[in-house]
Amino acid sequence: MIRFEHIEFLYGLFLIPLLIALYLYLYKKQTKLLGRFSNTILHTVLMPSYSGLKKHLKFGFFITSISFLMIALANPQVGTKVEEVKQVGFDVYILLDVSKSMQAEDIKPNRLEKAKYEISKLIRRLQGDRLGLIVFAGRAYIQFPLTTDYNAANLFLNAVDFNSVPQQGTAIAAAIDLALNSFKYDDPTQKAIILITDGEDHEGDIDASIEKAKDKDVVIYSIGLGSASGVPIPVYNQAGVRTGYKKDTNGEIVLTRLNDEILKKIAGETGGKYYHGTNTEDELEAIYNDLAKIEATEYGAKRITDYEDRFYYFLAPAIILLLLDFLISYNKSRFAAKIVNMREVSE
């Protein structure tokens, strides 16, 4: 089985016929111009050492070497064997609060961006563990389901912003319920939820969600972002310039405060831990280290093909052809030149 690791380089091969056509066009044009300048018989007098055959040969070496180089850059690979690899790890849903209060800047650059940065670092550390992301404000939505495709997870994470959920609020219970309903309980993996929020103005029946998590043996870790004393929520225009702070109907500046009591309750009653988010600490790393102590569980298997690179089969001849193109001149060989001179003398 042959495949190309960087198949985009093969698109350059479509230029080869165009280069050949251009070369033939220019060669014919040059020949026609020479014919107008002087008689064909005089060409051997004006350019006694010039070899048209070598010109074609050099171009052939050049165009072939370019073709081989493009194939080498595409890195052809040969599948040597197919293996079945066991998939082990744990399942984690991260619940990320994207309400406007997460725009507060008591944690730099703001609460949401700090959370996204930590999640991105966590994704880079995962090895076989399945991760899903749920964003919530007044409602909860799955940003991406449980997956081991970490590149795709990062792409979906980067797309998260304060407009990901149009309805404002902090529906913690709805987010927990959505995560609990999204786990695959047929798989015998350890399941956990990581809740990242300021916990302010939570909606729904938190106690019922906690009981449901306990019944399903799902551990919930919580990270509280923000200050208990309260900070204003900045308002930005479309150009990203801060225009002021959020105000209530009376014109007073609204302060957002961390409600860590509810977050401590959720984590404590489900067997998890509560962390207070800071500017300097990586709370998700501490949670990952805690989860990593749990014995990894096999949840499936997948077949993978082991490939070996074969780019050097094309790179070596490409280099040789380029060297030949460089070393060969446009002049005739001495032997050919002597034959031409002998013919001229005899004539």
N, C-alpha and C positions, 0 to 999 in steps of 0.2 A: 504494500500500500504506500503510495507516494503522495505527499502533500507539500505545500509551500507555506512556511511560517509567516512570510511577509509578501503575500500575493499581490499587493499593490504595485510592487516593483515590476511585475510582469506586464503591466499596462504599457510600460515604456517600449515593449517589443513592437507595439503597433506603429511606432515611429520609424522602425527599420525600413519598411517598404517605401516610406516617404523620403528617407535619406537616400535610398538607392535610386529612386525616381529623380530626385534633385541632382544627384551625381551624374546620371546619364544625360539629363537635360543640359547641364553645364558643360559636359564633355562634348556633346554634339554642337553646342553653341561655340565652344572654343575651336573645334575642328573647322566649323564653317567660317569663322573669322580668320583663321590661318589660311584657309583656301582663298579668301578674298585678298589677303595680304600678299601671298606669293604662290607660285606654282608648287604643286606637291613634290616635284622633283627637287626643288630648292630646299625643302625642309631638312634633308639630310646634310645640306651644306650649312644652313643657318643654325641647325641644332643637331650636330653630328653625334653627340653622346646621349641625346634624350631618348628614353625608352617608354613608349606608350604601354607596352605589356607590363612593365614594372609599376606604372601608375595604377593600372587596374588591379595588380596583385597587392599593392600596398593598401588600396581602398578595401579590397576583399578581406585582408587581415584586420584592418581597423574595424570594419562593420561587424565582422564575426566576433572580435574580442568584446565589442560593446554589448552584443547580444549575450555572450557568455557572462559578462559582468552583471547584467540585469538579472539573469537567472540565478547567479551566485548570491546577489543581494536578497533575492526572494527566499533564499535558504531552503532548497529542496530537502525534504526529510523522508526517511524510509521507516515505516512502522515495523519494528523487529518482533514485538510480542504484545499480546493483549493480556492484561492482568485484572483480576477482580480484587478491588481494594475495599476493605471494610471501612464504613463511615462511623466514627465515634465522636462523642462530644455531648454538649447540652444545648437546650433550646432556650433562647432568651428573647423576650419582647421588650423593647425600650419604649416607654410612653413619654413623649416629649411635649411639654406645654408650649404652645405657640400663641398664647393670648397676648394682648398689647402690654400687659404688665411685665412680660418677659423682655420688653424693650428697655427697661430700667438699666442704668449704667453703674449701679453699685458694684457690679462685677464686670470687669472690662473684657472686651469692648462693650458688651451688654450680656444679659443673662442667657439669651438664646444662642448667641454666637459662641459663648464659652461652652455651652452644652454641646453644640454641634462639633466644636473642636475636639472635645473629649470623646465624643462618639466616634469621630473619624480615627482618632488614635486607637480606640478599642477595636475597630474593624481591622486595622493593620495587624493587630496582635492575634486575632482569631485564627485557629487552625482546625478546621473540621466542624466547629460549632456553628449551629444555625442561629441566625440573628434576624429579627423582624423589627420594624419601626411603625409605631402608631403615633400620629400627631393629634393633638386635641386642643380645643378651646371650649366653646359652648357645645360642640359635638366632637366625636372622635372618628378618625378615618385611618385606614391602613395605608401608610405611605409605601411600604413594601412588605410582603409576607416573609415567613421564615425562609432563609436562603443561605447557601454557602457561596453564592456568587458575590464576593466582596467588592469587586469592581462596580457591579451594578448597584450594590448597596450604597457605595460612596456617591454615585451619580444622583440617586434619588435623595440622599441626605443633603447634597449641595443645593437641591431645588427647594428645600424647606425654607419658608420665611413666614412673616406675620400674616400673609394673605393665604396661607395654605388652608386655613379654616375660616370662612367668612363670618361665622356666628361667634360672637364674643361670649366669654364666660370661662369657667374652669371645671369642666365635666370630668373630674377624676374618676368617679364611679363608672361612668360610661366607658372610659378608656380601659379601666381594669376589666370590665365585663367583656369588652371587645377582644382583649388579649386572651382571656380565659376561654372564650368561645372559638378562638382561632388556633389554639394548640391542637396537635394531633395526639390524642391520648392513647392511641394504639401503639405508638412508639414508646418504648420503655426508657425514655431519657429523663434526666432531671430537668425540670422546667422552672424558670424564674422570670420575674418581671422587674424591670428597673424603671422606677417612676422619677422623672425629672421635672420639677415644677416649683413655683413659689407657694403653692397651696392656698392661694388667696381666693376667697369667695367660692369655695368648692360647691358643686351641685350634685344632687342625687343621693341615693342611700348608700353611704360608704360602708356602714356596718354589714349590709347584705352582701356587698362585694367582697368584704374581708372574709365572711363566712364561706362564700363560694370558693375563694382561693384556698382556704384551709381544707375544705372538703376534697378539693382536687389536688392537694399536696403541692401547691405552687407557692414558692417563696417570693416575697416582694421586698426589694430593696428600694429605698427612697433617698433622693438627693434634693435638699431644699436650697434653692437659690434665692439670695436676696438678704435684705437687712430687716431685722425685727422692728427697728425704729421708724422705718418708712423713708422712701425716697420718691421724688417726682418721676413721672413718665414722660420722656422727651417726645416731641412731635416734629417730624421731618417732612419737608415738601418733596416733590417728585425729583428734584435735583439732588436730594440727599443732604440738604442744608437744614439744620435745626432752626425751627421757627418759634419755639416756645415749649410749654409743657401742657399736658392734658389737664383740662379744667372741668369741674362739674357744672350743673345748671345754674349755680349761684356765682359762677366765675371764680371759684376757689380752686387752687391747684390741688389735683388728686395725688395722694401719696399711696404707694403700693408697699405693703408690708408682708414679710415672710410669715406664713402660718405653719410653723414647724410642729405644732402639737398634733395635728391630724396626720402628718407624715410619719412622725414617731409612732403613732398608734398603728398605722397600716403596716409598717415594717416590723414592729414588735410583736403584733398578734399573728403574723404569718411566718415567723421564724427568720426574718431578714434583719437588716441593719439600716439605721438612718445615718446619713452623712450631711453635714452642713457644707454647702458649696462655698469655695473661696477662690480668690484670684490666683493663688499659687499652687494649690493641691490638685491632684488628679483623682477625683473620687471614683470614677469609673474603673481606674486601674486597680484600686483597692478592692472593689467589688469583683472584678475579674479574678484577682488573686484568690479571693475567697471561694469563688465558684470553681476555680481550677483545682482546689483541694478535693473536690468531689470526684469520685472515681468515674472516669468517662464511660459512657454507655453506648453500645453498638446500636445504631438505629437503621442500618441499611448497608448496602454495598453498591458499588458502581464499577463498571468496566472501563479501564483506561488503557490507552495504547502508548507504549514506550517508543519514542521516535529518536532516530539518530541523524545528525546533520550530514549532508552530502554536498555542501556548497563548494568544497575544495575540488570536486570533480570538474567544476566549471571555472573556478577562479584560477587554477594553475594554467590551463590552456589559454585563458584570456590574457594572463600576464606574458606568456610566451609569444603570443601573436602580437601584442603591443610592442614587445622588444624587437620582434622581426620587422614590424612596420617602421620602428625607429632606426634600425640598422640598415635596412635596404634603402638605397638612394634611387633617384629617378634616372640616373645615368646607366647606360649600357655597360655590360661587363667588358673587360679588356679583350676577351676572346671574341666577343661579338663585334667590337670596334675594329679589330684586326681584319675580320672577314669583310666588313664593309669597306675598309681601306683597300684591301686586295682587289675587291670588285671594281672600285673606282680606278685603280692603277691599270687593271687589265682593260678597262674600257677606254 
